[in-house]
């Protein structure tokens, strides 16, 4: 009985260490626009965000997750809100993924863009995601010029989760889009191996920018893009994967005895 208890204690310690290691290694940054990091009002100047106008706001009126979300298009200035990534200590590599929740309002379109740094004060977009909810078009998401999913999948007022998985070796991105709220919750569409629009490396991505923007509908009616839960997720390191194997092995030994 004592022997079994000791083994169980060792396994619990190993498993707890593994869980903490994996969680620390996987999600590197979560931007949820929640208090106390964020306050309602102008996004400019909050947590390293730069927005040249009051077009981008942290708000509580249209929330995708939690109690607050970020809206772009409020003031109709058609500008980008930019988050420099150099201060975030992100470890970009093949398999790195970025996900976020998004909803379009006023039947317009919005943009999430990833820029890499290619020179002094020079940035090139290597991934641009266009959220197109205009009735005059196909109501789909377009990534670097490639439509993802069938016509009518991405509709005004629906909430979707978009996940981008980066492959720097082959210079492309895999895209998965899941409908969270709408006429078909849970429906998933995807596309693989969409080429980067500019050459990017893990280092140039780390020194790059994450950008938000919404755009005009017809007759100068402003579209609103709501974004929430932007998540930067790293690939577990080989050492961490090895520790997971150790934990599974320990569990197997304990169960045999």
Steps between C-alpha positions, in 0.01 A plus 500: 500500500781741589686408181191572291446831682857608433464418132174689484662799669788500255261474206286788628807719536621413149155548350454835673840616376413388148171685502662822618782460247266437209269790585795737538657384173184507286304822548751783487259792495125546536342834414148491640448877541387443858546715809731583672744483205251682277253777580198592291563782253766579243731203430790734417776479761355199680737206547731609212221556244535797267193639323519840325132573553214418735380249239609211725331458837485257791129459566240305698201536267589220258700233679629182337659354814522611863386854575688713243598486132679726250303677225652655188303738283334701774610844377511428129865596458603185310828460686705212637546421868851357535658282766882470471607144578862572590407560866301178537791248500320267262678190373383468141583172326346251258166393647448823692131600499301816553126493564229756572124552515344737246161642407405751230214749531327728245565251217850627435847350512797509734864399508740323733855525373840363599804703392862391514786746540718503191714807566532814709142627541393271213226241540347263245169319545556127478149402608188710441161362602199677347169442681249572225135520609370723221177378343626595154787251523538138604496543881822313556840540659789570263859425603772646277251512213372144550136446606446251783169314510195518279298808410281625785704338778617821669191713562440836661440471874646151540793418729786292362827373639785525252825307551813561293782244517831625362757308295811713452695221329248477217383862527131425539212498746223253585162651588216353707175692553239381750154653527435574868168681471279528190273288284723192526703498827792260502539493122869501400667590170871499426770548240864388506824631353392852414817683398635790706459830317856597597801301614500458878730332750440429870724796585331740258162389637616557856601855410180559303152632571146376562239733348123555508288696256139530384374656179215693340181348371323669209370858530772569759325296770771381735548131567594376846747220563496349849801290606570313823723232656803543274720205596865438405585132544848348474595145410605294807877457514644149448606490865142563608373225271758268655373584849145415390630160391665453840173580672309248289768240568478563874122456489544170314748368760271600785198327347698178438603486864 
